[in-house]
Amino acid sequence: MDHFELKNGELYCEDVRLAEIAESVGTPVYVYSRATLERHADTFRAGVAAAGDVHVAYAVKANPNLAVIHVLAGRGCGADVVSEGEMVRALAGGVPPEEIVFSGVGKSAREMVAALDAGIGQFNIESEVEGEELSAVAAARGKRAVAVLRINPDVDARTHAKISTGKSENKFGVPISDAQAIYGRLAALPGLAMRGIALHIGSQLLTLDPLEEAFVKVGELVAALRADGHVITHVDLGGGLGVRYKEGDDPRWPDEYGAMVARVTADWGVTLMFEPGRVIAANAGVLVTRVIRVKPGVEAPFVIVDAAMNDLARPALYDAWHDFEAVHPTGKRFVANIVGPVCETGDTFAMHRDIDVVAAGDLAIFRSAGAYGATMASFYNSRDMVPEVMVSGSEWAVVADRIPAAATVAAERVPDFLKG
Ligand SMILES: *Cc1c(COP(=O)(O)O)cnc(C)c1O
């Protein structure tokens, strides 16, 4: 459930007309609903509450806007970060350092130092060499880094190949078959305080079976590590739960997921951690766009909107589906192709889609754009950086400015040696 609904024949976000935001800020513009973010955070927590002592670390990469992080921190969410930049955002958004988890295969020594100095709660180590480096960095500063080892369980998450992370050929984690030996060596290092295991097998998962298969393997590993004499207190089960992007998507959360987790982990005796991103943010945001013009096509007309792949990359990257709706629907429908102005055929949001009839100047939205939307935006084609707005009840504010493409020109220069 979200808070983007029709009232008196036009689309609102909570109690604010989307048309009011579009007229004031211009388009394209992302609009987020605070009530939806909070509802998703609360629902997720309620879903996994059956599993006992849980920590929820919101995966910042899904939507790193400061206001979004602030809202979620207010709901008791920590943060899962994958770069120093995301860590800085999480801290600025009000997440206590001890509630921050640092993931990612390429943490640099500089990032390790910054995270240690900030006093973050946990490092998720993705390889033995990374663990050795983290130990050295921490020991040199007289510290021990609290850490867990991310394993790759080699399960097929049955999602898009570009967002599958738990197959043996993916770059993430250490092979589960090697994990016991690697854990033993890392636990003996002076700069590490190893306390458990992490995994994250992929994103937009619409079935629980791969997750359950992976969690069962982790349970066996935890038992084996304890038999080796290790004290395992934490297991980080990652994120990955899918959301409804289109009719027919049937996400298994939060109740079914929570029940499965509670059943599989019942005798683990650990603090469970979660890293949800998409399930929190996706349906809490829309991308508002204006139709530039409708161009006749051979098979179907092209609805050319002022949003493009540089604003919302998911369709171009993952063939993703986003529902398209007029802000002032008339009830009439037609079949059309929806495209942006960027000079790439990949700048296509939908082909042969049955949509609300729209004409030049009309406003429309792409739904479910709150996760992996604005954060992937770029200046490609020297287009402006898309702005973001947060709505709370009848109040709203711009929470990320539109950055004009001209600002990038100002940051560039032609050196003298190229002149004359
Ligand atoms: C991306 C990512 C997540 C969040 O995934 P969602 O599918 O958005 O829930 C969680 N943990 C790690 C390590 C990630 O890389």
The ligand as an SDF file (V2000), in Angstrom:
LIG
                    3D

 15 15  0  0  0  0  0  0  0  0999 V2000
   21.7670   -3.7750   -2.5180 C   0  0  0  0  0  0  0  0  0  0  0  0
   22.0020   -4.4580   -1.2300 C   0  0  0  0  0  0  0  0  0  0  0  0
   20.9530   -4.6060   -0.3050 C   0  0  0  0  0  0  0  0  0  0  0  0
   19.5430   -4.1370   -0.5740 C   0  0  0  0  0  0  0  0  0  0  0  0
   18.9030   -4.9280   -1.5140 O   0  0  0  0  0  0  0  0  0  0  0  0
   17.3410   -4.7300   -1.7920 P   0  0  0  0  0  0  0  0  0  0  0  0
   17.0590   -5.6940   -2.8500 O   0  0  0  0  0  0  0  0  0  0  0  0
   17.1440   -3.3230   -2.2150 O   0  0  0  0  0  0  0  0  0  0  0  0
   16.6240   -5.0540   -0.5220 O   0  0  0  0  0  0  0  0  0  0  0  0
   21.2330   -5.2070    0.9110 C   0  0  0  0  0  0  0  0  0  0  0  0
   22.4840   -5.6500    1.2030 N   0  0  0  0  0  0  0  0  0  0  0  0
   23.5060   -5.5360    0.3370 C   0  0  0  0  0  0  0  0  0  0  0  0
   24.8380   -6.0330    0.7320 C   0  0  0  0  0  0  0  0  0  0  0  0
   23.2990   -4.9480   -0.8960 C   0  0  0  0  0  0  0  0  0  0  0  0
   24.3120   -4.8380   -1.7520 O   0  0  0  0  0  0  0  0  0  0  0  0
  1  2  1  0
  2  3  1  0
  2 14  2  0
  3  4  1  0
  3 10  2  0
  4  5  1  0
  5  6  1  0
  6  7  2  0
  6  8  1  0
  6  9  1  0
 10 11  1  0
 11 12  2  0
 12 13  1  0
 12 14  1  0
 14 15  1  0
M  END
$$$$
